[in-house]
Amino acid sequence: MPTVLRETYPTAKKEHICEFCACKIQPGQKYVRQTNVYDRTLYDFVTHQECNELAHELMMYDDYDDSGLDGESFRSQLYSYIYDKHIEDIYTNWKFNRYEIVKKVLKELKNE
């Protein structure tokens, strides 16, 4: 499992790409930045706050091996949630980029 050395919530000064949804983190937007170490390699991990929150809400962090949750697995679980809950309207109400889908799912979970 990666070891989190530091977690901060800065405001982006430049554009970043979210490790989970692979969409842009825009300048001026708050995001999550972790400094991690795994297998003796130090690296930074950046993600939208909403993507991190959704990963917690759907307990995505609980299902992974020593390497932790990666973007491909996050996106796969995100799409599985949509297919499971919204198969009847997936082509009419879910045509957004992944970041917008994350925000829509979070809103839905909070209203349940």
C-alpha positions as CSV (number, residue, x, y, z in Angstrom):
1,M,0.0,0.0,0.0
2,P,1.3,3.5,-0.7
3,T,2.2,5.5,2.4
4,V,0.8,9.0,2.4
5,L,3.5,11.3,3.7
6,R,1.6,14.5,3.3
7,E,-1.9,15.5,2.1
8,T,-2.7,19.1,1.2
9,Y,-5.7,20.9,-0.4
10,P,-4.1,23.7,-2.4
11,T,-5.6,25.9,-5.0
12,A,-4.2,25.1,-8.5
13,K,-1.9,27.8,-9.9
14,K,-1.6,25.9,-13.2
15,E,-3.5,23.2,-15.0
16,H,-3.2,19.6,-13.7
17,I,-4.7,16.3,-14.8
18,C,-6.7,14.4,-12.2
19,E,-5.2,11.0,-11.5
20,F,-8.7,9.5,-11.1
21,C,-11.0,10.9,-13.7
22,A,-8.3,12.1,-16.1
23,C,-10.0,15.5,-16.6
24,K,-8.3,18.8,-16.1
25,I,-8.0,20.5,-12.7
26,Q,-8.3,24.2,-13.7
27,P,-6.2,27.1,-12.3
28,G,-8.1,28.5,-9.3
29,Q,-9.7,25.2,-8.4
30,K,-9.0,23.5,-5.1
31,Y,-7.7,19.9,-5.3
32,V,-6.1,17.2,-3.3
33,R,-2.3,16.7,-3.5
34,Q,-0.7,13.8,-1.8
35,T,3.0,13.1,-1.5
36,N,3.3,9.3,-1.3
37,V,5.9,6.6,-1.2
38,Y,5.4,3.2,-2.7
39,D,8.1,0.5,-3.3
40,R,10.7,3.1,-2.2
41,T,9.5,5.6,-4.9
42,L,8.4,9.1,-3.9
43,Y,5.7,10.7,-6.0
44,D,2.9,13.2,-6.0
45,F,-0.7,12.2,-6.6
46,V,-3.3,14.9,-7.6
47,T,-7.0,14.6,-7.9
48,H,-10.2,16.6,-7.8
49,Q,-11.6,16.9,-4.3
50,E,-14.8,15.4,-5.6
51,C,-13.1,12.4,-7.1
52,N,-11.4,11.7,-3.8
53,E,-14.7,12.1,-2.0
54,L,-16.5,9.8,-4.4
55,A,-13.7,7.1,-4.0
56,H,-14.4,7.3,-0.2
57,E,-18.2,7.3,-0.6
58,L,-18.1,4.2,-2.8
59,M,-15.4,2.6,-0.7
60,M,-13.1,2.2,-3.7
61,Y,-10.0,2.4,-1.5
62,D,-11.1,-0.8,0.3
63,D,-10.9,-3.1,-2.7
64,Y,-7.3,-2.8,-3.8
65,D,-4.0,-4.5,-3.3
66,D,-0.7,-3.1,-2.2
67,S,-0.4,-0.7,-5.1
68,G,-3.6,1.2,-4.1
69,L,-6.4,2.7,-6.2
70,D,-5.4,3.9,-9.6
71,G,-7.2,5.9,-12.3
72,E,-8.2,3.0,-14.4
73,S,-9.8,1.2,-11.5
74,F,-11.5,4.4,-10.3
75,R,-13.0,5.0,-13.8
76,S,-14.1,1.3,-14.1
77,Q,-15.9,1.5,-10.7
78,L,-17.5,4.9,-11.6
79,Y,-18.9,3.4,-14.9
80,S,-20.0,0.2,-13.0
81,Y,-22.0,2.4,-10.6
82,I,-23.7,4.3,-13.5
83,Y,-24.5,1.0,-15.4
84,D,-25.9,-0.6,-12.2
85,K,-28.0,2.4,-11.2
86,H,-28.9,4.1,-14.5
87,I,-28.9,1.6,-17.3
88,E,-32.3,2.9,-18.5
89,D,-31.1,6.5,-19.0
90,I,-27.4,6.1,-19.5
91,Y,-27.4,7.4,-23.1
92,T,-29.7,10.4,-22.4
93,N,-28.8,11.7,-19.0
94,W,-25.1,10.7,-18.5
95,K,-23.3,12.3,-21.5
96,F,-20.8,14.4,-19.6
97,N,-17.1,14.3,-19.1
98,R,-16.0,12.1,-16.2
99,Y,-15.5,15.0,-13.8
100,E,-19.1,16.1,-14.4
101,I,-20.3,12.5,-13.9
102,V,-18.4,12.3,-10.6
103,K,-20.1,15.5,-9.4
104,K,-23.5,14.2,-10.5
105,V,-23.0,10.8,-8.7
106,L,-21.9,12.6,-5.5
107,K,-25.0,14.8,-5.6
108,E,-27.1,11.7,-6.1
109,L,-25.5,9.9,-3.2
110,K,-26.0,12.9,-0.9
111,N,-29.7,13.0,-1.8
112,E,-30.3,9.3,-1.1
